[in-house]
Amino acid sequence: MTAPPTKTADLTIDVRDVAKTYRGKVHALRGIDLHVGRGEVFGLLGPNGAGKTTLVKILMTVISPTRCAGHMLGQPIGHKPTLGRVGYLPEHHKFPEYLTGAQVLDFYGALAGVPRGERRRRREELLDLVQMREWSHKRVKSYSKGMRQRVGVAQALMSDPELVLLDEPTDGVDPVGRRDIRNIMHELSRRGKTVFINSHLLSELEMICSRVAILVQGVVASQGTIEHLTRDQERYEIDLVLEPGTDPARIVGPLVSGPFERTDGAGAVSGRLAGGELVEIDRGMLRVGTADARRIQPIVDALRRQGVVIRSMKPVRPSLEDLFMQAVTDPNTGEVLMPGAAKGGKP
């Protein structure tokens, strides 16, 4: 886990030991620490039922936590006046179907206490931002899911908030709509807004977020920049053309500084370079545990001396999906943890 931004003043959200237990036995959240810096796009990801929406609702005081310490926008969690500085898009929002998009924005702006003249100006600006001006005088009942999401994002911005909480903003949206919403998030960050996105769409978060937290069964499994979270797992993969019957030990032996070992019955072998980096070969795929291209050059030279044909070579960094699957997989059994809130166990 990476350290949060260095100073408390740099944090928009700084919460510790957030827990929520339903009916005394279902632990939706089991002691979460979360730190979101000012002006960043932060992604909270996890499977359905992991507790993401529960956390957002606690921040918005929609539900009460079993316990919670920390601050949002410099005020204790639960401080009602602070919510006026927060824009919020719930996961399953519903707008009155008889209203037009423009009327929806005007209505929610009025609820947020935005003066009439300011509402009109912001409404027009936001309709342009979410590319809904041409549909602004059509009733919501005629909108597609993607259009409703665009208007939903716009209404979350009507009060010109410092913090924007978006719960599954691209759920059910087509690829064009998802791209447009990503662009909106980038623009908000450029304007100095803090954007907190709650989603299970990993590819979306990987493209937009500066930092992420992975939530599994009510616990933060990891938190930080994607670069930091993947740093220790970066590697080079070298695809070799091996003649039938070639013993992988012959390939790895000259590369390692010490003894190598066979890792499975299919002939896979592994060893360590002088610097400690892992080298392993399995069915013609040689993996070297380093992201430093300079460390790869002697290995390529050694392979050439052995007459080994190299088909391809590339650096590989685990994706956010790889990190997620590691987080939701039991290291002892290799089984994927069941989604949903964990029952029993330590609250």
Summary of the structure (lengths in Angstrom):
residues: 347
radius of gyration: 25.0
end to end distance: 21.1
largest distance: 79.3
contacts: 1074
relative contact order: 0.15
helix: 35%
strand: 29%
